[in-house]
Structures are given as structure tokens and as C-alpha cells.
Amino acid sequence: MDISKTIAALKQRPDFTENVGMILIHNGTVRSWSRVDHRRVTALDIEVDQDKISELRREYLDRPGIYEILVEAHSGHFAPGDDLLFIVVAGDLRENIKPVLAELLDRIKAEAVRKNEVVG
């Protein structure tokens, strides 16, 4: 996902200025160390359930003040530094948007992503 192009496209929508006062973005990348024990990670294998992500997206779009949610999640074999997950949440007020991004991120990671770290 090209974040600049994505934001520019959102801003072109005729109802954007009436509905959006904040855009929050998550850009998840592969770390070079394991969260569990800080061992060196040389690669990460990811499997994404795109249907579950679509379901979660629809659920959170119904929250008050949320204008748009865009999610791009990648499956495959990745190296440290590679992009894995983009989430864009646009809406009216930070009080509405911050919890949606945080909750959606946690649920995507817990319910729609399986990963296997290659350590060495």
C-alpha cells in the first residue's frame, strides 16, 4: 500500500471533509527479533484469512464516527523490514478512531493471522 496515494484518494471523495478529522495508520513490518525470547528472526511465514479481515472491517465500520477502514494484509515468506499489514482508519474524532484502530489491529492479529518465525 502506498500510504500517500491512499490518503490522497480518500481526500478526493466528495464527503471526505464533512466526515474526517483524523486518519490513523498502522504499518506492521517484520522485526529482526522474536517477541517471545528476542532470538534473531531471519524470516517470517504468514498466512492471512482475508475473509475474516473483511468481516472485522465491516464490523468496525459500523462504529460511531468511522468513515472508512482500509486493510492490506500479506501472506507469504518475508524478511525483516518487509511490510506485512497496513490498516487505515479515517473518521471524525480521535476519541472514536483511536480505539477502533487499536481493537481492530489486535483482533486481526489474533483472529486472522497465523505466523511462524524462522529463527537462527
Backbone hydrogen bonds, N-H to C=O, Kabsch-Sander energy under -0.5 kcal/mol:
donor,donor_aa,acceptor,acceptor_aa,energy
3,I,1,M,-0.9
6,T,2,D,-2.6
7,I,3,I,-2.6
8,A,4,S,-2.3
9,A,5,K,-2.3
10,L,6,T,-2.0
11,K,7,I,-2.4
12,Q,8,A,-0.8
12,Q,9,A,-0.7
13,R,10,L,-1.5
16,F,13,R,-1.7
19,N,15,D,-0.8
19,N,16,F,-1.5
20,V,16,F,-2.1
21,G,91,G,-3.2
22,M,91,G,-1.8
24,L,89,V,-2.8
26,H,87,I,-2.7
28,G,85,L,-3.3
30,V,82,D,-1.9
34,S,39,R,-2.6
38,H,34,S,-2.1
41,V,32,S,-2.1
42,T,40,R,-0.5
42,T,118,V,-3.1
43,A,118,V,-1.3
44,L,78,F,-2.4
45,D,116,N,-2.6
46,I,44,L,-0.5
46,I,76,G,-2.9
47,E,114,R,-2.8
49,D,112,A,-2.8
50,Q,48,V,-1.1
53,I,49,D,-1.9
54,S,50,Q,-2.3
55,E,51,D,-2.1
56,L,52,K,-2.7
57,R,53,I,-2.7
58,R,54,S,-2.3
59,E,55,E,-2.0
60,Y,56,L,-2.4
61,L,57,R,-1.9
62,D,58,R,-0.7
62,D,59,E,-0.8
63,R,60,Y,-1.5
66,I,63,R,-1.6
67,Y,65,G,-0.5
67,Y,90,A,-2.6
68,E,90,A,-1.8
70,L,88,V,-2.4
72,E,86,F,-2.4
74,H,84,L,-2.3
76,G,46,I,-2.6
78,F,44,L,-2.8
81,G,30,V,-2.4
82,D,79,A,-2.4
84,L,28,G,-3.3
85,L,28,G,-1.4
86,F,72,E,-2.8
87,I,26,H,-2.1
88,V,70,L,-2.8
89,V,24,L,-2.7
90,A,68,E,-2.8
91,G,22,M,-2.3
92,D,65,G,-2.2
96,N,93,L,-1.3
97,I,93,L,-1.9
98,K,94,R,-2.4
100,V,96,N,-0.7
101,L,97,I,-2.4
102,A,98,K,-2.2
103,E,99,P,-2.8
104,L,100,V,-2.7
105,L,101,L,-2.5
106,D,102,A,-2.2
107,R,103,E,-2.5
108,I,104,L,-2.8
109,K,105,L,-2.5
110,A,106,D,-2.0
111,E,107,R,-3.3
112,A,108,I,-2.4
113,V,108,I,-0.6
114,R,47,E,-2.6
116,N,45,D,-2.3
118,V,43,A,-3.0
119,V,117,E,-0.7
120,G,40,R,-1.9
